[in-house]
Amino acid sequence: MEDAVIVTTQMLPEQARALEASVRAQYRISLNEHWYADEYRYVPQGVRHKSILKKFPVMAAQISLLAALTVSLKALNQS
């Protein structure tokens, strides 16, 4: 990503876990809402997720945030 925005922050593990849970819940609600919408009903399941992420960049950002939080929390647990 050539024009990527890099966000660096520090938070307590409890805050990171709470943020991860919140973002995950928001993402699940959004995905469920769009997955069954008429617009995507006939999009094959194999490409439906990618199609939704393309149209809703906030969901793609949530995926990136969840990945970063997961990696950071795993690293914390391993140390």
Distance bins in CASP14 RR format, pairs under 12 A and 6 or more apart:
PFRMAT RR
TARGET T0000
AUTHOR 0000-0000-0000
RMODE 2
METHOD distances of the structure
MODEL  1
1 60 0 0 0 0 0 1 0 0 0 0 0
1 64 0 0 0 0 1 0 0 0 0 0 0
4 61 0 0 0 0 0 1 0 0 0 0 0
4 64 0 0 0 0 1 0 0 0 0 0 0
5 57 0 0 0 0 0 1 0 0 0 0 0
5 61 0 0 0 0 1 0 0 0 0 0 0
5 64 0 0 0 0 0 1 0 0 0 0 0
5 65 0 0 0 0 0 1 0 0 0 0 0
6 64 0 0 0 0 0 1 0 0 0 0 0
6 68 0 0 0 0 0 1 0 0 0 0 0
7 61 0 0 0 0 1 0 0 0 0 0 0
7 64 0 0 0 0 1 0 0 0 0 0 0
7 65 0 0 0 0 1 0 0 0 0 0 0
7 68 0 0 0 0 1 0 0 0 0 0 0
7 69 0 0 0 0 0 1 0 0 0 0 0
8 68 0 0 0 0 1 0 0 0 0 0 0
8 72 0 0 0 0 0 1 0 0 0 0 0
9 15 0 0 0 0 1 0 0 0 0 0 0
9 16 0 0 0 0 1 0 0 0 0 0 0
9 19 0 0 0 0 1 0 0 0 0 0 0
9 65 0 0 0 0 0 1 0 0 0 0 0
9 68 0 0 0 0 1 0 0 0 0 0 0
9 69 0 0 0 0 0 1 0 0 0 0 0
9 72 0 0 0 0 1 0 0 0 0 0 0
10 16 0 0 0 0 1 0 0 0 0 0 0
10 72 0 0 0 0 1 0 0 0 0 0 0
10 76 0 0 0 0 0 1 0 0 0 0 0
11 17 0 0 0 0 1 0 0 0 0 0 0
11 18 0 0 0 0 1 0 0 0 0 0 0
11 19 1 0 0 1 0 0 0 0 0 0 0
11 20 0 0 0 0 0 1 0 0 0 0 0
11 68 0 0 0 0 0 1 0 0 0 0 0
11 69 0 0 0 0 1 0 0 0 0 0 0
11 72 0 0 0 0 1 0 0 0 0 0 0
11 73 0 0 0 0 0 1 0 0 0 0 0
11 76 0 0 0 0 0 1 0 0 0 0 0
12 18 0 0 0 0 1 0 0 0 0 0 0
12 19 0 0 0 0 0 1 0 0 0 0 0
12 72 0 0 0 0 0 1 0 0 0 0 0
12 73 0 0 0 0 0 1 0 0 0 0 0
12 76 0 0 0 0 0 1 0 0 0 0 0
13 19 0 0 0 0 0 1 0 0 0 0 0
13 20 0 0 0 0 0 1 0 0 0 0 0
13 69 0 0 0 0 0 1 0 0 0 0 0
13 72 0 0 0 0 1 0 0 0 0 0 0
13 73 1 0 0 1 0 0 0 0 0 0 0
13 74 0 0 0 0 0 1 0 0 0 0 0
13 75 0 0 0 0 0 1 0 0 0 0 0
13 76 1 0 1 0 0 0 0 0 0 0 0
13 77 0 0 0 0 1 0 0 0 0 0 0
13 79 0 0 0 0 0 1 0 0 0 0 0
14 20 0 0 0 0 0 1 0 0 0 0 0
14 21 0 0 0 0 0 1 0 0 0 0 0
14 73 0 0 0 0 0 1 0 0 0 0 0
14 76 0 0 0 0 0 1 0 0 0 0 0
15 21 0 0 0 0 0 1 0 0 0 0 0
15 22 0 0 0 0 0 1 0 0 0 0 0
15 69 0 0 0 0 0 1 0 0 0 0 0
15 72 0 0 0 0 0 1 0 0 0 0 0
15 73 0 0 0 0 0 1 0 0 0 0 0
16 22 0 0 0 0 0 1 0 0 0 0 0
16 23 0 0 0 0 0 1 0 0 0 0 0
16 65 0 0 0 0 0 1 0 0 0 0 0
16 66 0 0 0 0 0 1 0 0 0 0 0
16 68 0 0 0 0 1 0 0 0 0 0 0
16 69 1 0 1 0 0 0 0 0 0 0 0
16 70 0 0 0 0 1 0 0 0 0 0 0
16 71 0 0 0 0 0 1 0 0 0 0 0
16 72 1 0 0 1 0 0 0 0 0 0 0
16 73 1 0 1 0 0 0 0 0 0 0 0
16 74 0 0 0 0 0 1 0 0 0 0 0
16 75 0 0 0 0 0 1 0 0 0 0 0
16 76 0 0 0 0 1 0 0 0 0 0 0
16 77 0 0 0 0 0 1 0 0 0 0 0
17 23 0 0 0 0 0 1 0 0 0 0 0
17 24 0 0 0 0 0 1 0 0 0 0 0
17 66 0 0 0 0 0 1 0 0 0 0 0
17 69 0 0 0 0 1 0 0 0 0 0 0
17 70 0 0 0 0 0 1 0 0 0 0 0
17 72 0 0 0 0 0 1 0 0 0 0 0
17 73 1 0 0 1 0 0 0 0 0 0 0
17 74 0 0 0 0 0 1 0 0 0 0 0
17 76 0 0 0 0 1 0 0 0 0 0 0
17 77 0 0 0 0 0 1 0 0 0 0 0
18 24 0 0 0 0 0 1 0 0 0 0 0
18 25 0 0 0 0 0 1 0 0 0 0 0
18 69 0 0 0 0 0 1 0 0 0 0 0
18 73 0 0 0 0 0 1 0 0 0 0 0
19 25 0 0 0 0 0 1 0 0 0 0 0
19 26 0 0 0 0 0 1 0 0 0 0 0
19 62 0 0 0 0 0 1 0 0 0 0 0
19 65 0 0 0 0 1 0 0 0 0 0 0
19 66 0 0 0 0 1 0 0 0 0 0 0
19 68 0 0 0 0 0 1 0 0 0 0 0
19 69 1 0 0 1 0 0 0 0 0 0 0
19 70 0 0 0 0 0 1 0 0 0 0 0
19 72 0 0 0 0 0 1 0 0 0 0 0
19 73 0 0 0 0 0 1 0 0 0 0 0
20 26 0 0 0 0 0 1 0 0 0 0 0
20 27 0 0 0 0 0 1 0 0 0 0 0
20 62 0 0 0 0 0 1 0 0 0 0 0
20 65 0 0 0 0 1 0 0 0 0 0 0
20 66 1 0 0 1 0 0 0 0 0 0 0
20 67 0 0 0 0 0 1 0 0 0 0 0
20 68 0 0 0 0 1 0 0 0 0 0 0
20 69 1 0 1 0 0 0 0 0 0 0 0
20 70 1 0 0 1 0 0 0 0 0 0 0
20 71 0 0 0 0 0 1 0 0 0 0 0
20 72 0 0 0 0 1 0 0 0 0 0 0
20 73 1 0 0 1 0 0 0 0 0 0 0
20 74 0 0 0 0 0 1 0 0 0 0 0
20 76 0 0 0 0 0 1 0 0 0 0 0
21 27 0 0 0 0 0 1 0 0 0 0 0
21 28 0 0 0 0 0 1 0 0 0 0 0
21 66 0 0 0 0 0 1 0 0 0 0 0
21 69 0 0 0 0 1 0 0 0 0 0 0
21 70 0 0 0 0 0 1 0 0 0 0 0
21 73 0 0 0 0 0 1 0 0 0 0 0
22 28 0 0 0 0 0 1 0 0 0 0 0
22 29 0 0 0 0 0 1 0 0 0 0 0
22 62 0 0 0 0 0 1 0 0 0 0 0
22 65 0 0 0 0 0 1 0 0 0 0 0
22 66 0 0 0 0 0 1 0 0 0 0 0
22 69 0 0 0 0 0 1 0 0 0 0 0
23 29 0 0 0 0 0 1 0 0 0 0 0
23 30 0 0 0 0 0 1 0 0 0 0 0
23 58 0 0 0 0 0 1 0 0 0 0 0
23 59 0 0 0 0 0 1 0 0 0 0 0
23 61 0 0 0 0 1 0 0 0 0 0 0
23 62 1 0 1 0 0 0 0 0 0 0 0
23 63 0 0 0 0 1 0 0 0 0 0 0
23 64 0 0 0 0 0 1 0 0 0 0 0
23 65 1 0 1 0 0 0 0 0 0 0 0
23 66 1 0 1 0 0 0 0 0 0 0 0
23 67 0 0 0 0 0 1 0 0 0 0 0
23 68 0 0 0 0 0 1 0 0 0 0 0
23 69 1 0 0 1 0 0 0 0 0 0 0
23 70 0 0 0 0 0 1 0 0 0 0 0
24 30 0 0 0 0 0 1 0 0 0 0 0
24 31 0 0 0 0 0 1 0 0 0 0 0
24 59 0 0 0 0 0 1 0 0 0 0 0
24 62 0 0 0 0 1 0 0 0 0 0 0
24 63 0 0 0 0 0 1 0 0 0 0 0
24 65 0 0 0 0 1 0 0 0 0 0 0
24 66 1 0 0 1 0 0 0 0 0 0 0
24 67 0 0 0 0 0 1 0 0 0 0 0
24 69 0 0 0 0 1 0 0 0 0 0 0
24 70 0 0 0 0 1 0 0 0 0 0 0
25 31 0 0 0 0 0 1 0 0 0 0 0
25 32 0 0 0 0 0 1 0 0 0 0 0
25 62 0 0 0 0 0 1 0 0 0 0 0
25 66 0 0 0 0 0 1 0 0 0 0 0
26 32 0 0 0 0 0 1 0 0 0 0 0
26 33 0 0 0 0 0 1 0 0 0 0 0
26 56 0 0 0 0 0 1 0 0 0 0 0
26 58 0 0 0 0 1 0 0 0 0 0 0
26 59 0 0 0 0 1 0 0 0 0 0 0
26 61 0 0 0 0 0 1 0 0 0 0 0
26 62 1 0 0 1 0 0 0 0 0 0 0
26 63 0 0 0 0 0 1 0 0 0 0 0
26 65 0 0 0 0 0 1 0 0 0 0 0
26 66 0 0 0 0 0 1 0 0 0 0 0
27 33 0 0 0 0 0 1 0 0 0 0 0
27 34 0 0 0 0 0 1 0 0 0 0 0
27 35 0 0 0 0 0 1 0 0 0 0 0
27 49 0 0 0 0 0 1 0 0 0 0 0
27 52 0 0 0 0 0 1 0 0 0 0 0
27 53 0 0 0 0 0 1 0 0 0 0 0
27 56 0 0 0 0 0 1 0 0 0 0 0
27 58 0 0 0 0 1 0 0 0 0 0 0
27 59 1 0 0 1 0 0 0 0 0 0 0
27 60 0 0 0 0 0 1 0 0 0 0 0
27 61 0 0 0 0 1 0 0 0 0 0 0
27 62 1 0 1 0 0 0 0 0 0 0 0
27 63 1 0 0 1 0 0 0 0 0 0 0
27 64 0 0 0 0 0 1 0 0 0 0 0
27 65 0 0 0 0 1 0 0 0 0 0 0
27 66 1 0 0 1 0 0 0 0 0 0 0
27 67 0 0 0 0 0 1 0 0 0 0 0
27 69 0 0 0 0 0 1 0 0 0 0 0
28 34 0 0 0 0 0 1 0 0 0 0 0
28 35 0 0 0 0 0 1 0 0 0 0 0
28 59 0 0 0 0 0 1 0 0 0 0 0
28 62 0 0 0 0 1 0 0 0 0 0 0
28 63 0 0 0 0 0 1 0 0 0 0 0
28 66 0 0 0 0 0 1 0 0 0 0 0
29 35 0 0 0 0 0 1 0 0 0 0 0
29 59 0 0 0 0 0 1 0 0 0 0 0
29 62 0 0 0 0 0 1 0 0 0 0 0
30 36 0 0 0 0 0 1 0 0 0 0 0
30 37 0 0 0 0 0 1 0 0 0 0 0
30 49 0 0 0 0 0 1 0 0 0 0 0
30 52 0 0 0 0 1 0 0 0 0 0 0
30 53 0 0 0 0 0 1 0 0 0 0 0
30 55 0 0 0 0 0 1 0 0 0 0 0
30 56 1 0 0 1 0 0 0 0 0 0 0
30 57 0 0 0 0 0 1 0 0 0 0 0
30 58 1 0 0 1 0 0 0 0 0 0 0
30 59 1 0 1 0 0 0 0 0 0 0 0
30 60 0 0 0 0 0 1 0 0 0 0 0
30 61 0 0 0 0 0 1 0 0 0 0 0
30 62 1 0 0 1 0 0 0 0 0 0 0
30 63 0 0 0 0 0 1 0 0 0 0 0
31 37 0 0 0 0 0 1 0 0 0 0 0
31 40 0 0 0 0 0 1 0 0 0 0 0
31 48 0 0 0 0 1 0 0 0 0 0 0
31 49 1 0 0 1 0 0 0 0 0 0 0
31 50 0 0 0 0 0 1 0 0 0 0 0
31 51 0 0 0 0 0 1 0 0 0 0 0
31 52 1 0 0 1 0 0 0 0 0 0 0
31 53 0 0 0 0 1 0 0 0 0 0 0
31 56 0 0 0 0 1 0 0 0 0 0 0
31 58 0 0 0 0 0 1 0 0 0 0 0
31 59 1 0 0 1 0 0 0 0 0 0 0
31 60 0 0 0 0 0 1 0 0 0 0 0
31 62 0 0 0 0 1 0 0 0 0 0 0
31 63 0 0 0 0 1 0 0 0 0 0 0
31 66 0 0 0 0 0 1 0 0 0 0 0
32 40 0 0 0 0 0 1 0 0 0 0 0
32 49 0 0 0 0 0 1 0 0 0 0 0
32 52 0 0 0 0 0 1 0 0 0 0 0
32 59 0 0 0 0 0 1 0 0 0 0 0
33 39 0 0 0 0 0 1 0 0 0 0 0
33 40 0 0 0 0 0 1 0 0 0 0 0
33 52 0 0 0 0 1 0 0 0 0 0 0
33 56 0 0 0 0 1 0 0 0 0 0 0
33 59 0 0 0 0 0 1 0 0 0 0 0
34 40 1 0 0 1 0 0 0 0 0 0 0
34 41 0 0 0 0 0 1 0 0 0 0 0
34 43 0 0 0 0 0 1 0 0 0 0 0
34 48 0 0 0 0 1 0 0 0 0 0 0
34 49 0 0 0 0 1 0 0 0 0 0 0
34 51 0 0 0 0 1 0 0 0 0 0 0
34 52 1 0 1 0 0 0 0 0 0 0 0
34 53 0 0 0 0 1 0 0 0 0 0 0
34 54 0 0 0 0 0 1 0 0 0 0 0
34 55 0 0 0 0 1 0 0 0 0 0 0
34 56 1 0 0 1 0 0 0 0 0 0 0
34 58 0 0 0 0 0 1 0 0 0 0 0
34 59 1 0 0 1 0 0 0 0 0 0 0
35 41 0 0 0 0 1 0 0 0 0 0 0
35 43 0 0 0 0 1 0 0 0 0 0 0
35 45 0 0 0 0 1 0 0 0 0 0 0
35 46 0 0 0 0 0 1 0 0 0 0 0
35 48 1 0 0 1 0 0 0 0 0 0 0
35 49 0 0 0 0 1 0 0 0 0 0 0
35 51 0 0 0 0 0 1 0 0 0 0 0
35 52 1 0 0 1 0 0 0 0 0 0 0
35 53 0 0 0 0 0 1 0 0 0 0 0
35 56 0 0 0 0 0 1 0 0 0 0 0
35 59 0 0 0 0 0 1 0 0 0 0 0
36 42 0 0 0 0 0 1 0 0 0 0 0
36 43 0 0 0 0 0 1 0 0 0 0 0
36 45 0 0 0 0 0 1 0 0 0 0 0
36 48 0 0 0 0 0 1 0 0 0 0 0
36 52 0 0 0 0 0 1 0 0 0 0 0
37 43 0 0 0 0 1 0 0 0 0 0 0
37 48 0 0 0 0 0 1 0 0 0 0 0
37 51 0 0 0 0 0 1 0 0 0 0 0
37 52 0 0 0 0 1 0 0 0 0 0 0
37 55 0 0 0 0 0 1 0 0 0 0 0
37 56 0 0 0 0 0 1 0 0 0 0 0
39 48 0 0 0 0 0 1 0 0 0 0 0
39 51 0 0 0 0 1 0 0 0 0 0 0
39 52 0 0 0 0 1 0 0 0 0 0 0
39 55 0 0 0 0 1 0 0 0 0 0 0
39 56 0 0 0 0 0 1 0 0 0 0 0
40 46 0 0 0 0 0 1 0 0 0 0 0
40 47 0 0 0 0 1 0 0 0 0 0 0
40 48 1 0 1 0 0 0 0 0 0 0 0
40 49 0 0 0 0 1 0 0 0 0 0 0
40 50 0 0 0 0 0 1 0 0 0 0 0
40 51 1 0 0 1 0 0 0 0 0 0 0
40 52 1 0 0 1 0 0 0 0 0 0 0
40 53 0 0 0 0 0 1 0 0 0 0 0
40 54 0 0 0 0 0 1 0 0 0 0 0
40 55 0 0 0 0 1 0 0 0 0 0 0
40 56 0 0 0 0 0 1 0 0 0 0 0
41 48 0 0 0 0 1 0 0 0 0 0 0
41 51 0 0 0 0 0 1 0 0 0 0 0
42 48 0 0 0 0 1 0 0 0 0 0 0
42 51 0 0 0 0 0 1 0 0 0 0 0
43 49 0 0 0 0 1 0 0 0 0 0 0
43 50 0 0 0 0 1 0 0 0 0 0 0
43 51 1 0 1 0 0 0 0 0 0 0 0
43 52 0 0 0 0 1 0 0 0 0 0 0
43 54 0 0 0 0 0 1 0 0 0 0 0
43 55 0 0 0 0 0 1 0 0 0 0 0
44 50 0 0 0 0 0 1 0 0 0 0 0
44 51 0 0 0 0 1 0 0 0 0 0 0
45 51 0 0 0 0 0 1 0 0 0 0 0
45 52 0 0 0 0 0 1 0 0 0 0 0
46 52 0 0 0 0 0 1 0 0 0 0 0
47 53 0 0 0 0 0 1 0 0 0 0 0
47 54 0 0 0 0 1 0 0 0 0 0 0
48 54 0 0 0 0 0 1 0 0 0 0 0
48 55 0 0 0 0 0 1 0 0 0 0 0
49 55 0 0 0 0 0 1 0 0 0 0 0
49 56 0 0 0 0 0 1 0 0 0 0 0
49 59 0 0 0 0 1 0 0 0 0 0 0
49 60 0 0 0 0 0 1 0 0 0 0 0
49 63 0 0 0 0 1 0 0 0 0 0 0
50 56 0 0 0 0 0 1 0 0 0 0 0
50 59 0 0 0 0 0 1 0 0 0 0 0
50 60 0 0 0 0 1 0 0 0 0 0 0
50 63 0 0 0 0 0 1 0 0 0 0 0
51 59 0 0 0 0 0 1 0 0 0 0 0
51 60 0 0 0 0 0 1 0 0 0 0 0
52 58 0 0 0 0 0 1 0 0 0 0 0
52 59 1 0 0 1 0 0 0 0 0 0 0
52 60 0 0 0 0 1 0 0 0 0 0 0
52 62 0 0 0 0 0 1 0 0 0 0 0
52 63 0 0 0 0 0 1 0 0 0 0 0
53 59 1 0 1 0 0 0 0 0 0 0 0
53 60 1 0 1 0 0 0 0 0 0 0 0
53 61 0 0 0 0 1 0 0 0 0 0 0
53 62 0 0 0 0 1 0 0 0 0 0 0
53 63 1 0 0 1 0 0 0 0 0 0 0
53 64 0 0 0 0 0 1 0 0 0 0 0
54 60 1 0 0 1 0 0 0 0 0 0 0
56 62 0 0 0 0 1 0 0 0 0 0 0
56 63 0 0 0 0 0 1 0 0 0 0 0
57 63 0 0 0 0 0 1 0 0 0 0 0
57 64 0 0 0 0 0 1 0 0 0 0 0
58 64 0 0 0 0 0 1 0 0 0 0 0
58 65 0 0 0 0 0 1 0 0 0 0 0
59 65 0 0 0 0 0 1 0 0 0 0 0
59 66 0 0 0 0 0 1 0 0 0 0 0
60 66 0 0 0 0 0 1 0 0 0 0 0
60 67 0 0 0 0 0 1 0 0 0 0 0
61 67 0 0 0 0 0 1 0 0 0 0 0
61 68 0 0 0 0 0 1 0 0 0 0 0
62 68 0 0 0 0 0 1 0 0 0 0 0
62 69 0 0 0 0 0 1 0 0 0 0 0
63 69 0 0 0 0 0 1 0 0 0 0 0
63 70 0 0 0 0 0 1 0 0 0 0 0
64 70 0 0 0 0 0 1 0 0 0 0 0
64 71 0 0 0 0 0 1 0 0 0 0 0
65 71 0 0 0 0 0 1 0 0 0 0 0
65 72 0 0 0 0 0 1 0 0 0 0 0
66 72 0 0 0 0 0 1 0 0 0 0 0
66 73 0 0 0 0 0 1 0 0 0 0 0
67 73 0 0 0 0 0 1 0 0 0 0 0
67 74 0 0 0 0 0 1 0 0 0 0 0
68 74 0 0 0 0 0 1 0 0 0 0 0
68 75 0 0 0 0 0 1 0 0 0 0 0
69 75 0 0 0 0 0 1 0 0 0 0 0
69 76 0 0 0 0 0 1 0 0 0 0 0
70 76 0 0 0 0 0 1 0 0 0 0 0
70 77 0 0 0 0 0 1 0 0 0 0 0
71 77 0 0 0 0 0 1 0 0 0 0 0
71 78 0 0 0 0 0 1 0 0 0 0 0
72 78 0 0 0 0 0 1 0 0 0 0 0
72 79 0 0 0 0 0 1 0 0 0 0 0
73 79 0 0 0 0 0 1 0 0 0 0 0
END
